Amino acid sequence: MNLKQVHSVYFIGIGGIGMSALARYFHTNGKFVSGYDKTPSDITSNLLESGVAIHFDDDVNLIHKDILNPEGVLVVFTPAIPKDHEELNYFRNNGFTVLKRSEVLGIITENTFCLAVAGTHGKTTTTSILGHLLKECGLEMTAFLGGITENYNSNLILQGDKISVVEADEFDRSFLTLSPDFAGITSMDADHLDIYGEAESLEESFREFSNKLKPNGKLFVKKGLPLDGVTYAIDEEADYVAHNIKIENGAYIFDVKTPTYNIENLEFNLPGRHNLSNALLALAMAVELGCPHQQLAKALVTFKGVKRRFSIHLKTDDLVYVDDYAHHPEEINALHNAIREMYPDRKVLAIFQPHLFSRTKDFADEFAKSLSQFDELLLLDIYPARELPLEGVTSEWLLSKIKNQNKKLISKSEIVSEIQKSSASVIVTVGAGDIGEEVKHIKASLKVAS
């Protein structure tokens, strides 16, 4: 498809993090952009303020008249949209070009030098670091991100079209629409078993993704993954190694060994060894692209993070409040380790909202083990997202498996009052559902209390 012939783009699910990045891209490039989403959010508010037309009812009559002629119109949808969606079926049945978000991303990036980051954990942070590094090195690039970066308050970094940086999503096998020049894989832990059925199928999908590289492309893999490529690791032998690691004033100071030279005294301000690993992958891809290491060092220290990825909302001598997107047991383990590393000997209260009935069912024992590590736990009901309930799969059932003695099932309306009862000096909200909408209320109550 020739995107130059498209004058209007309509998004079904425009408030999604990946969808909204594409919407911003097309809007910035002079296309008429509009769309539908189920619920208003900060993302839809920002799009509306920028001039994008959005409505929140599934109703063909609300679609802008300029969209209703198929010529020159592209309709983009996300796999999270149900099959009986009225607007989606209208477009499909009336001769419109209708593509998945991932297919459109594939079209945009096919004529660029494409760097794609995949993995069941860490891809959003890694992609955001990589986009920031390349921008600060002055390259003509566009980065499509799966989160809102603190540096740019956006999920899109737009500075030219020769290079593209993309988050390669394994959900619904979306990343198989990409043909990158460089591909990085952070992790291949079992997830999305509602799509893949079993871990082996997920692993095979990552292998297929690695085979999508363009001729002479490079694959970067975390040491230990069952794939051949340029390896990276922390404190163990690999092509790229982060070592001599220290923590000074809440920041990592470390050296990196590359295949040809050493980079010394790098500074990185995100907590957690998992984030240090993400930074190492981004550095490796940037080095292989030819970025000077002096510029990379200056850029890395200025990276501020991604919203809802260990976002520190309150930090005093007596109280710390962190919000994090972790929604898989391994991500919760990484979050817990980061908190213990940065705030040793502090009492930690976690408020967790499980995401998806299927994920809760598939990893119930692993969730129970990871959540039991916190000193206190408040558990919310499961956030269903795209799913219908599964019989017997409830937060009450998950709570029964958690060994933590200080645990309680609560509603969202009880979060603030339950936090106020706790003596914990580190509070963390955790999950990929709508728990992020509660952050401002929690932050306000903690500021009043402190």
C-alpha positions as CSV (number, residue, x, y, z in Angstrom):
1,M,0.0,0.0,0.0
2,N,1.2,3.5,-0.9
3,L,0.7,5.7,2.2
4,K,1.4,8.8,0.1
5,Q,-2.0,8.3,-1.6
6,V,-3.8,8.2,1.9
7,H,-5.3,11.5,2.9
8,S,-7.3,10.3,6.0
9,V,-6.6,7.7,8.6
10,Y,-9.3,6.4,11.0
11,F,-8.3,4.5,14.2
12,I,-10.5,2.0,15.9
13,G,-9.0,1.9,19.4
14,I,-7.2,5.1,19.0
15,G,-6.5,5.4,22.8
16,G,-4.2,2.4,22.8
17,I,-0.6,3.1,23.4
18,G,0.7,1.7,20.1
19,M,-2.3,3.1,18.2
20,S,-1.9,6.6,19.5
21,A,1.7,6.7,18.5
22,L,0.7,6.0,14.9
23,A,-2.1,8.5,15.1
24,R,0.4,11.2,16.2
25,Y,2.7,10.2,13.4
26,F,0.0,10.5,10.7
27,H,-1.3,13.7,12.2
28,T,2.1,15.3,12.3
29,N,2.6,14.3,8.6
30,G,-0.5,16.2,7.5
31,K,-3.1,13.4,7.3
32,F,-6.7,13.9,8.6
33,V,-6.8,11.7,11.7
34,S,-9.8,10.7,13.6
35,G,-11.0,7.6,15.6
36,Y,-13.0,5.7,18.2
37,D,-12.1,4.5,21.6
38,K,-14.2,2.8,24.3
39,T,-13.2,5.2,27.1
40,P,-11.7,8.6,27.5
41,S,-8.1,8.8,28.9
42,D,-5.1,11.1,29.2
43,I,-4.0,9.8,25.8
44,T,-7.3,10.6,24.1
45,S,-7.4,14.0,25.8
46,N,-4.0,14.8,24.5
47,L,-5.0,13.7,21.0
48,L,-8.1,15.8,21.1
49,E,-6.1,18.8,22.2
50,S,-3.8,18.4,19.2
51,G,-6.8,18.4,16.8
52,V,-7.6,14.7,16.4
53,A,-11.4,14.0,16.3
54,I,-12.4,11.2,18.7
55,H,-15.7,9.8,19.8
56,F,-16.5,7.1,22.4
57,D,-19.6,5.3,21.2
58,D,-19.5,2.5,18.6
59,D,-21.7,4.3,16.2
60,V,-21.1,4.7,12.4
61,N,-23.2,7.9,12.5
62,L,-20.5,9.5,14.6
63,I,-17.8,9.0,12.0
64,H,-16.7,12.2,10.3
65,K,-18.2,12.5,6.8
66,D,-14.8,12.8,5.2
67,I,-14.0,9.3,6.3
68,L,-17.1,7.6,4.7
69,N,-15.7,7.6,1.1
70,P,-13.2,4.6,0.8
71,E,-10.9,6.4,-1.6
72,G,-7.8,7.6,0.1
73,V,-8.9,6.4,3.5
74,L,-7.0,3.9,5.7
75,V,-8.7,2.3,8.6
76,V,-6.4,0.9,11.4
77,F,-7.6,-1.4,14.2
78,T,-6.1,-3.2,17.1
79,P,-6.6,-6.9,17.7
80,A,-8.2,-6.0,21.1
81,I,-11.3,-4.8,19.2
82,P,-14.1,-7.4,19.4
83,K,-15.2,-9.1,16.2
84,D,-18.8,-7.8,16.5
85,H,-17.7,-4.1,16.6
86,E,-20.2,-2.1,14.5
87,E,-17.7,0.4,13.0
88,L,-15.1,-2.2,12.2
89,N,-17.6,-4.4,10.3
90,Y,-19.0,-1.3,8.5
91,F,-15.5,-0.5,7.1
92,R,-14.8,-4.2,6.2
93,N,-18.1,-4.6,4.4
94,N,-17.9,-1.4,2.4
95,G,-14.7,-1.5,0.4
96,F,-12.3,0.3,2.8
97,T,-8.6,-0.6,3.3
98,V,-8.6,-2.1,6.8
99,L,-5.3,-3.0,8.4
100,K,-4.0,-4.1,11.8
101,R,-1.8,-1.6,13.6
102,S,1.2,-3.9,13.2
103,E,0.7,-4.1,9.4
104,V,0.7,-0.3,9.1
105,L,3.9,-0.2,11.2
106,G,5.4,-2.7,8.8
107,I,4.6,-0.5,5.8
108,I,6.0,2.6,7.5
109,T,9.2,1.0,8.4
110,E,9.9,-1.1,5.3
111,N,11.7,1.7,3.5
112,T,13.8,2.8,6.6
113,F,16.7,1.3,8.4
114,C,14.6,-0.4,11.1
115,L,15.7,-1.3,14.6
116,A,13.1,-3.4,16.4
117,V,13.1,-4.5,20.0
118,A,11.1,-7.6,21.1
119,G,10.7,-9.6,24.3
120,T,8.1,-10.5,26.8
121,H,9.5,-8.0,29.3
122,G,11.6,-4.8,28.8
123,K,10.9,-3.9,25.2
124,T,9.1,-0.6,26.0
125,T,11.9,0.7,28.2
126,T,14.6,-0.6,25.8
127,T,12.9,1.0,22.8
128,S,12.5,4.3,24.6
129,I,16.2,4.3,25.7
130,L,17.3,3.4,22.1
131,G,15.1,6.2,20.6
132,H,16.5,8.7,23.0
133,L,20.1,7.7,22.3
134,L,19.7,8.0,18.5
135,K,17.9,11.3,18.8
136,E,20.6,12.7,21.0
137,C,23.2,11.5,18.6
138,G,21.5,13.6,15.9
139,L,20.3,10.8,13.6
140,E,17.3,11.3,11.3
141,M,14.9,8.9,13.0
142,T,11.4,8.2,14.2
143,A,10.6,6.0,17.2
144,F,7.3,4.4,17.8
145,L,7.1,3.5,21.5
146,G,4.8,1.4,23.7
147,G,4.9,3.9,26.6
148,I,5.0,7.6,27.4
149,T,8.6,8.7,27.8
150,E,9.3,11.2,30.6
151,N,11.8,13.0,28.3
152,Y,9.3,13.8,25.6
153,N,5.9,13.3,27.3
154,S,5.0,11.2,24.2
155,N,5.1,7.7,22.7
156,L,6.5,9.1,19.5
157,I,10.0,10.6,18.8
158,L,10.0,12.3,15.4
159,Q,13.3,13.6,14.0
160,G,13.4,12.4,10.4
161,D,12.5,9.2,8.4
162,K,15.7,7.5,7.5
163,I,15.8,5.3,10.6
164,S,12.9,3.8,12.5
165,V,12.9,2.4,16.1
166,V,9.9,0.2,16.9
167,E,8.6,-1.9,19.7
168,A,8.0,-5.4,18.2
169,D,5.0,-6.9,20.0
170,E,4.6,-10.6,20.3
171,F,0.9,-10.4,21.2
172,D,-1.2,-11.8,18.3
173,R,2.2,-12.5,16.5
174,S,2.2,-8.8,15.5
175,F,5.9,-8.6,15.2
176,L,6.0,-11.0,12.3
177,T,4.8,-8.1,10.0
178,L,8.2,-6.4,10.5
179,S,11.5,-6.9,8.6
180,P,14.1,-5.1,10.7
181,D,17.7,-4.5,9.9
182,F,18.6,-4.8,13.7
183,A,16.5,-6.8,16.0
184,G,16.9,-7.1,19.8
185,I,15.3,-9.7,22.0
186,T,15.2,-9.1,25.8
187,S,13.4,-12.2,27.0
188,M,11.2,-15.1,25.9
189,D,9.4,-16.1,29.1
190,A,6.0,-17.7,28.7
191,D,3.2,-15.2,28.3
192,H,0.1,-14.6,26.1
193,L,-0.8,-18.3,26.4
194,D,-4.4,-17.3,25.4
195,I,-2.9,-16.7,22.0
196,Y,0.0,-19.3,21.8
197,G,-1.5,-22.1,23.9
198,E,2.0,-23.2,25.2
199,A,5.4,-21.8,25.8
200,E,7.0,-23.7,22.9
201,S,4.7,-21.9,20.4
202,L,5.7,-18.6,21.8
203,E,9.4,-19.5,21.6
204,E,8.9,-20.6,18.0
205,S,7.3,-17.3,17.2
206,F,10.4,-15.5,18.5
207,R,12.6,-17.7,16.2
208,E,10.4,-16.8,13.3
209,F,10.8,-13.1,14.2
210,S,14.6,-13.5,14.3
211,N,14.4,-15.0,10.8
212,K,12.6,-11.8,9.5
213,L,15.8,-9.9,9.6
214,K,16.8,-8.2,6.3
215,P,19.9,-9.5,4.5
216,N,23.0,-8.6,6.5
217,G,20.8,-7.8,9.5
218,K,22.0,-8.2,13.1
219,L,20.2,-10.0,15.9
220,F,21.0,-9.0,19.5
221,V,20.0,-11.4,22.2
222,K,20.3,-11.5,26.0
223,K,22.9,-14.1,27.0
224,G,21.2,-17.4,27.7
225,L,18.4,-17.2,25.2
226,P,18.2,-20.1,22.7
227,L,19.1,-17.9,19.7
228,D,22.3,-17.1,17.9
229,G,23.3,-13.4,17.7
230,V,25.3,-10.6,19.3
231,T,25.0,-11.3,23.0
232,Y,24.8,-8.9,26.0
233,A,24.9,-9.6,29.7
234,I,25.6,-8.2,33.1
235,D,28.7,-9.4,34.9
236,E,29.2,-12.5,32.7
237,E,31.0,-13.1,29.4
238,A,29.2,-11.9,26.3
239,D,29.8,-9.6,23.3
240,Y,28.6,-6.6,25.3
241,V,29.1,-6.7,29.1
242,A,28.1,-4.3,31.8
243,H,30.5,-4.6,34.7
244,N,32.2,-2.7,37.5
245,I,28.7,-1.7,38.6
246,K,28.3,0.7,41.5
247,I,25.3,2.6,42.9
248,E,26.0,6.3,43.7
249,N,23.3,8.7,44.7
250,G,20.6,6.4,43.4
251,A,22.2,5.9,40.0
252,Y,24.2,3.1,38.4
253,I,27.8,3.9,37.5
254,F,29.2,1.1,35.3
255,D,31.6,0.2,32.5
256,V,30.7,-1.6,29.2
257,K,33.0,-3.9,27.3
258,T,32.2,-3.9,23.6
259,P,33.8,-6.3,21.0
260,T,36.4,-3.6,20.2
261,Y,36.8,-1.2,23.1
262,N,35.7,-0.3,26.6
263,I,33.3,2.5,27.7
264,E,34.0,3.6,31.2
265,N,32.0,5.4,33.9
266,L,28.6,5.4,32.3
267,E,25.8,6.7,34.4
268,F,22.2,5.5,34.3
269,N,19.4,6.7,36.5
270,L,16.7,4.0,36.3
271,P,16.7,1.5,39.2
272,G,16.8,-2.2,38.9
273,R,19.3,-4.7,37.2
274,H,16.6,-5.4,34.6
275,N,16.6,-1.8,33.5
276,L,20.4,-1.8,33.4
277,S,20.1,-4.8,31.1
278,N,17.7,-2.9,28.9
279,A,20.1,0.0,28.7
280,L,22.9,-2.3,27.7
281,L,20.9,-3.7,24.8
282,A,20.0,-0.2,23.6
283,L,23.7,0.8,23.9
284,A,24.8,-2.3,21.9
285,M,22.4,-1.5,19.1
286,A,23.4,2.1,19.0
287,V,27.2,1.2,19.0
288,E,26.7,-1.2,16.1
289,L,24.8,1.5,14.2
290,G,27.9,3.7,14.5
291,C,27.0,6.2,17.3
292,P,30.1,7.6,19.0
293,H,30.4,6.3,22.5
294,Q,31.1,9.8,24.0
295,Q,27.7,11.0,22.7
296,L,26.0,7.9,23.9
297,A,27.4,8.4,27.4
298,K,26.0,12.0,27.5
299,A,22.6,10.8,26.2
300,L,22.3,7.9,28.6
301,V,22.6,10.0,31.7
302,T,19.8,12.3,30.5
303,F,17.2,9.5,30.0
304,K,14.4,10.0,32.5
305,G,12.4,6.8,32.1
306,V,9.0,5.8,30.9
307,K,5.7,6.5,32.7
308,R,4.5,3.6,34.8
309,R,7.9,1.9,34.6
310,F,9.2,2.4,38.2
311,S,7.8,5.9,38.2
312,I,8.7,7.5,41.5
313,H,5.8,9.9,42.4
314,L,6.9,10.7,45.9
315,K,10.3,10.5,47.6
316,T,11.0,11.8,51.0
317,D,13.2,10.6,53.9
318,D,10.2,8.8,55.4
319,L,8.0,7.8,52.4
320,V,8.5,6.6,48.8
321,Y,5.7,6.0,46.3
322,V,6.4,4.0,43.1
323,D,4.0,3.1,40.3
324,D,4.9,0.3,37.9
325,Y,3.3,-1.5,34.9
326,A,4.5,-5.0,35.9
327,H,1.8,-7.6,35.0
328,H,3.8,-10.9,34.7
329,P,5.5,-12.8,37.6
330,E,9.0,-12.2,36.2
331,E,8.3,-8.5,36.0
332,I,7.0,-8.4,39.5
333,N,10.2,-10.2,40.6
334,A,12.3,-7.6,38.8
335,L,10.3,-4.8,40.4
336,H,10.7,-6.3,43.9
337,N,14.5,-6.8,43.4
338,A,14.8,-3.2,42.3
339,I,12.9,-1.9,45.3
340,R,15.0,-4.0,47.7
341,E,18.2,-2.8,46.0
342,M,17.3,0.9,46.2
343,Y,15.5,0.8,49.5
344,P,17.0,-2.0,51.7
345,D,15.5,-2.7,55.1
346,R,12.3,-0.7,54.3
347,K,8.8,-2.1,54.8
348,V,7.1,-2.4,51.4
349,L,3.4,-2.4,50.7
350,A,2.3,-3.5,47.2
351,I,-1.1,-2.9,45.7
352,F,-1.6,-5.3,42.7
353,Q,-4.2,-5.4,40.0
354,P,-4.1,-8.7,38.0
355,H,-4.4,-8.2,34.3
356,L,-6.4,-10.8,32.3
357,F,-8.2,-13.9,33.6
358,S,-6.2,-16.1,31.3
359,R,-2.8,-14.8,32.5
360,T,-3.9,-15.1,36.1
361,K,-5.0,-18.7,35.5
362,D,-1.9,-19.7,33.6
363,F,0.6,-18.2,36.1
364,A,-1.4,-18.3,39.4
365,D,1.4,-20.2,41.4
366,E,4.1,-17.9,40.0
367,F,2.1,-14.8,40.8
368,A,1.5,-16.1,44.3
369,K,5.3,-16.6,44.8
370,S,6.3,-13.2,43.4
371,L,3.6,-11.3,45.4
372,S,4.5,-13.1,48.6
373,Q,7.9,-11.3,48.7
374,F,6.3,-8.0,49.7
375,D,5.8,-7.2,53.4
376,E,2.2,-6.3,52.8
377,L,-0.2,-6.9,49.9
378,L,-3.4,-5.4,48.8
379,L,-5.1,-7.2,45.9
380,L,-7.6,-5.8,43.5
381,D,-10.1,-7.6,41.3
382,I,-8.8,-8.9,38.0
383,Y,-8.8,-6.3,35.2
384,P,-10.5,-8.1,32.3
385,A,-9.3,-6.0,29.3
386,R,-10.4,-7.9,26.2
387,E,-11.6,-11.1,28.1
388,L,-14.7,-12.5,29.6
389,P,-14.5,-14.1,33.1
390,L,-13.2,-17.7,33.5
391,E,-15.0,-19.8,36.0
392,G,-13.1,-20.1,39.3
393,V,-10.4,-17.6,38.3
394,T,-10.8,-14.7,40.8
395,S,-8.6,-12.5,42.9
396,E,-10.0,-14.3,45.9
397,W,-8.7,-17.6,44.5
398,L,-5.3,-16.0,43.8
399,L,-5.2,-14.5,47.3
400,S,-5.6,-18.0,48.8
401,K,-2.4,-19.1,47.2
402,I,-0.3,-16.1,48.5
403,K,1.7,-17.0,51.6
404,N,2.1,-13.4,52.8
405,Q,0.4,-13.0,56.1
406,N,-0.4,-9.4,55.6
407,K,-2.7,-9.7,52.6
408,K,-6.1,-8.4,51.8
409,L,-8.6,-8.2,48.9
410,I,-9.9,-4.7,48.4
411,S,-11.8,-2.5,45.9
412,K,-10.3,0.5,44.2
413,S,-12.3,2.8,46.4
414,E,-10.5,1.4,49.5
415,I,-7.0,1.9,48.2
416,V,-6.3,5.3,49.9
417,S,-7.8,4.3,53.2
418,E,-5.9,1.0,53.3
419,I,-2.6,2.8,52.5
420,Q,-3.2,5.2,55.3
421,K,-3.6,2.3,57.8
422,S,-0.2,0.8,56.8
423,S,3.1,1.5,58.5
424,A,5.1,0.7,55.3
425,S,7.5,3.4,54.2
426,V,7.6,2.2,50.5
427,I,4.3,2.0,48.6
428,V,4.1,0.5,45.1
429,T,1.1,0.2,42.8
430,V,1.5,-2.6,40.3
431,G,-0.4,-3.7,37.2
432,A,-1.2,-3.1,33.5
433,G,-5.0,-2.4,33.9
434,D,-6.6,0.8,35.0
435,I,-4.8,1.0,38.4
436,G,-2.7,3.8,36.8
437,E,-5.7,6.0,36.9
438,E,-5.6,5.8,40.8
439,V,-2.0,7.2,41.0
440,K,-3.1,10.9,41.2
441,H,-5.5,10.1,44.1
442,I,-2.9,8.1,46.0
443,K,-0.2,10.7,45.4
444,A,-2.5,13.5,46.7
445,S,-3.4,11.5,49.8
446,L,0.2,10.7,50.6
447,K,1.3,14.3,50.2
448,V,-1.4,15.4,52.6
449,A,-0.4,12.7,55.1
450,S,3.3,13.5,54.9
